[in-house]
Amino acid sequence: EIINEPWPAGAWEFERKALGPFYEAADAMRIERGFETPLYFEQVIYTSAGIPSRLRFEPEGAAVYAAHYYDPFCHEGGPYGAFGGQLMRTALERRVREANRFGTPMMYTEFGISPDVEGYDRYLRDILGLLDVRQVSWVYYAYDKREHSANGVLEADKTPSPVLAPLIQVYAQRIAGRDPAWTRRPGAFELTYAPAEIEAPTVIFAPGDLRDVRATVDGEAVAFAHPETLYLEV
């Protein structure tokens, strides 16, 4: 992200008058200099909990809307419950609508919760489920020890934090096609996409602690030497 969690010091017009023009200038510079890395751009941080963003930006080059989500009450140690779930759904739906307005893909580049928060497991189930329904990729924060971040995936002695297990999933790392869609159900991950003239393979990651992993492509079984390798290429 070109700016992590922009903070406007309370200026209501900051997104329109400062942040949008900044992104436009960065986008123009990328195109002029031939940069190929997509521009990851973000709304102001206080909108992450469900407040609509006032950002206006029409990227000309490759760009990704980078969203964050932190429950404002859980962030201060409060429990996660039904109200938190509604707030989460509202925030995600607003970010989806904004990404459609920008005409870009969206990725949740930060979300997290401390296992000390009551209902943390429900929070993780809810947000991962919503992101799957909307087919949104994500990055958890923080890939660190809990002595450095309360949301960390490791304890101080390097044993797994309780938040780690729900995050370990089968997922498509690379998709050699268009219009991908995936579904999860107990014991199964299904990916569909439209064929495209792409020479690189589709790559599926399967966690090493899974047992008896079997893979099929168009209904036909394919060889997959799991757990010797964690990746299936087709």
Disulfide bonds with the S-S distance in Angstrom:
none
